[in-house]
Structure formats: structure tokens, C-alpha cells
Amino acid sequence: MAKTPDRTQDLRAPQNGDVRPFKVASDLTLHDLSQALAAGARDFRRAPQYGLFFASIFVAAGLAISAILTTREMLEWLIPATAGFPILAPFTAVGLYEVSRRRAAGEALTWGAILGAVKGRGDDQILSMGVIIFVAFGFWVIVAHAIFSIAIVESRSGSEGLDFLLSQAGLIMLAAGTVVGAVIAFAFYAITVVSLPMLVDHEVDFLTAIITSLRAMKANRGVLTAWAAFIAAALFVATIPAFLGLFVVLPMLGHATWHLYRRVVR
């Protein structure tokens, strides 16, 4: 019986003076997503302390931002900050990628090694990606605030509370903000879904990792778009009860993304 060809795309990246091939799978299915979720849930169950730790940082930051802006009655900043906060989730999950990597490799799990994963492999590539992600978050907040301000001016009501949000201008603002936010979030999802776990797994520069991530998106557009939609929905639901759902959702998605990355990049 003829062997089924391996449908992958080659991506060559320089490493220590050599040319190292990376193969990007182009045959992902929805079944791969369910398998990644199952593997992510398994990693979380077997080492929950790390997932809870990183989720607590994310939740605490979200609550702090919400409390500060609410206390100061800065609705025009609260809505975009809350809506765009999930953009930071991939960087928060770097430690979770290291947990899954070590479990798969049979290496010991220690706090020093897991926390040190944020530094990458001593070349600051992950920190460079972190800067890009934080700039993206800031860019989204500024754009969303501009949309909010334009809507306030156009409404001529001077109101910035719930009454404004339920008005025609407020609903248009929410719709426009949702579309713009979705485009920005998807763009940064496309460059991070593979690149961040890849930087944990390999000693490559962040540009090579980003290119690999974009190649993976192009080769598996439908499935990885479905994964993006699932992540967005899960994070949205998890943030509703005071961000508390993130204690479970964020670790599971972080571990699952690692396993999906391992399925895509060979």
C-alpha cells in the first residue's frame, strides 16, 4: 500500500551558523484541536500549581485595571482595556508552554526553570515578543478610546454611562470597536499562536518564529481560525464572573496551544 505523503511546508531558519529545516504541517483537522484540548487539560491536572500561578497574575492584573478605572469613573478607558486585555494572554502562557515541554521531555518541573522560561534561551527573543504584544495592547486601547470619543461627540448627549451604551451611538460604537478589536486581536494571534511556543522550544530569533507562525496560519487557515474563535469565546466567558473563570480556562488553553504547536511544527 502506498504511503500517504506528509503534507508539510519547509521553512529554513538559521541557527548558530547552520540552516535548520522546520516543517509546517498543512493537514490540521478539528480532531487535532480536541486532542490538543485533552492534552492541555491533562497537563493542567498533573501540574495545577503552575497554571493557577500564572492565571492568578493575569486575573490580578485584570481586576486591578478594572478597579482603578472604575473608581475614577473612566468608562472610556475601562471598556477598551477590558476588551483588549486577552491580547496579553499568549505572553502570560509562556511559563505554561515550558511546563508542557518539560513534561513531554521527562524533565523535572521546578519553579526556577518555569519562571526562567520568560527569558527564553538567554537571547531575549521572548522578551522582544513580549514588547510587541504590550505595544499591540496599547495600540488597541488608543484606537478603542478614539472610537469611544468620536461616538460621544457624535451623540451630543454628554453621557458616558450605561444610558450612552444603550443608545444608538453607543451600540454603533460597540459594533465598530468589536470589528476593529477582532481584526487587531486576530493579527496578533496569527503571529503568536506558533511563535511563542516555538521560542520556548527552539533557539531561534523571533522573526523566524513569527514567519513560521504566519506560514502555519496560511497552511491551516480554517482550523486555526476556528481555534482563534474558540479561544476568544472561552476567554470572554471566563472573564464575565470577575475574571475567575480564567483560573481554569487560561491554563488549559495555554497547555493546549503548546500541544497544537507540536502538531503543526515538526
Secondary structure, 3 states (H helix, E strand, C coil): CCCCCCCEEEEEEEECCEEEEEEEECCCCHHHHHHHHHHHHHHHHHCHHHHHHHHHHHHHHHHHHHHHHHHCCCHHHHHHHHHHHHHHHHHHCHHHHHHHHHHHHCCCCCHHHHHHHHHCCCCCHHHHHHHHHHHHHHHHHHHHHHHHHHHHHHHCCCCCCHHHHCCHHHHHHHHHHHHHHHHHHHHHHHHHCCHHHHHHHCCCCHHHHHHHHHHHHHHCHHHHHHHHHHHHHHHHHHHCCCCCCHHHHHHHHHHHHHHHHHHHEC
